């Protein structure tokens, strides 16, 4: 096994997408944990302490916006890199994401290679 590139917490309520992201990142050399929605993410984040969180926007219970806001508001998690993944690519969505302080923004359907590159870049920033 090579060196682990970083830890990623993959948050999506769609199991197929969650597994797709997790498998792609695992094959790339990341240590991957998953969560099914925003509340699950917030409950698990301190145990996992990921370098990067991929966060679906449209989820039940707690959506990606609120989850990202809570991650940023908490000193223990405010440094974690956040990638928002959404089917909505409107400019106001992107502005909202930037306002919260998310680090990257991908639109579904996304190219797994692009996702890997974004996560890889953010993980290396997080580790330096």
Number of C-alpha atoms within 10 A of each C-alpha: 4 5 7 11 18 20 21 28 23 26 29 28 21 14 13 10 16 19 14 13 20 22 14 16 25 17 9 15 17 21 18 20 19 23 21 17 24 27 19 17 24 17 11 16 21 11 8 16 16 23 24 27 29 26 30 28 24 19 18 13 9 17 18 26 21 14 20 27 16 16 24 19 12 10 9 12 18 15 13 22 24 26 25 21 23 19 13 14 13 10 9 10 14 17 12 12 21 13 10 17 16 23 17 18 19 21 15 12 10 12 10 13 12 11 21 16 13 17 27 21 12 21 22 13 12 15 9 5
